[in-house]
Amino acid sequence: GIYNDNGNLYPSSLILDAGTVDTSTTGVKSITISTTISAGKLIWLVYVADAAPTIRSMPNAACMPILGVSAALDTAPGVGWTVAYTFGTLPGTFPSGATALTSVPIPAIFVRASA
C-alpha cells in the first residue's frame, strides 16, 4: 500500500491499498497500480503479510536514515516504521504507536514510475 506523510515523518492517510500479492511461489513479485503521486511529496510504502514469506531486504547502511539516529549516535538509524497489524485490508489511517525500523529485515519494496 501507499500512505501519505503527516508532515512529521509518519504515515497518515491511505492513498492506495494495492490488494493481495500471491507469495506461495518463489521469485520476484510485481503488480501494476495506477495512481498519481505529486513530485516532491514524501510517501510511505507498506506491506502486511499473512504468512512468513521470504522478503528481500536492504542492509541498514544502504537506506536513507530519514528518521535520524539516536542520541547515542549508534549505528542503527531509523529508516522507516514497523507496527503490529492483523492481515487484511489496510486501514484508512496508518496505525499509531509504530516504532522506528532500525534493523534488518528492512523490506525491499520498489516502484517504477511511468511518464
N, C-alpha and C positions, 0 to 999 in steps of 0.2 A: 504494500500500500504506500501511499504518499500522504504526508501531513504537512500543513503549513507550519511555520515557526511562529511562536507567540511574541517575538520581539526580544525575548530574553534567553535565547539559545535553548528552547524547549519546544517539542512538538505541541501543536494545538489542534486546530480543526482538520478533519479529514478532507483531503482533496479527491482521493481515489482509492477504492478498495478494488484491487486488481483480480480478485477471485482466487480460485484454488489452482495450484500447480501440482501435478502428479509427480511425486518423488519416489515412486515404487521401483523405478529403474535407475540405472546409473547414467551419468553423462550430464552435460550442460543442459540446464532447463531454461527455456525462454518463452515469453508471452508477448503479445502485441497489445499495446494500450494506446489510446488516443486521448490525450489531454494536453492543454496548453499551460505552460508554466512561464511566468514573466521572467525576463532576464534580470539578473541582479537580485534575485529573491532566494533566500535560504529555504530549502525544503528538507524533509526528513523521509528517507526510505525505510520501510519497516517490513518485517515478516513475522508470522506466527506459524509454528509447526504443530501438527497433531501426532507426530511420531518423533523419531530421532534420526532425521536424515543427515547424511554427511554433507556438511556445508563447507565449501571452500572458505578459507579465512585469510585475512591480511595480518601481517605482523604489526604490532602496535607502532613500531618505529616508521612504518610506511604510511601511516594515517595522519591526517591533519589534526593536531591537538586543539580542536575547536573549543573544548571546554576548559583548556588550560591545564595546569599542573597543580599538585597540592602545595601547601605552604612549606612542606619538607623538600620540595624540588626533587621528588623521586623520579623514577624512570617510567612511570605509568600515567601518561597524560590521558585526560578524558577525551574520547573520540566519538562518543555517542551515548545513547541511553539504553538501559535494559529494565524491563518491568515484567512481572509475572502476569500472564493473561491466558485465559482458557480459550482453546482453539475455537474459532467461529468468525462471524462477520466482524470486521474492525469497527470499533466504536466511533461515533461522530466526533468525539473529543478524545485525544490521547490521554490514557490514564495518568493520574497524578501519582507521585511517590516513586518515580523511577530513580534508579541510581546510575551514576556515571559508568559507562563501559570503559574499563581501563586495562583489560587483559584479554587474551585470546580465549575463545574464538571470536574474532571480530568478523562478522559475516561479510563476504564479498558480494555485494549487490551492485549491478551495473545498469546503466541506462544508455540507450543510443538515441540521440536526438535526430530528428529529421527537419529539414528546412521547410 
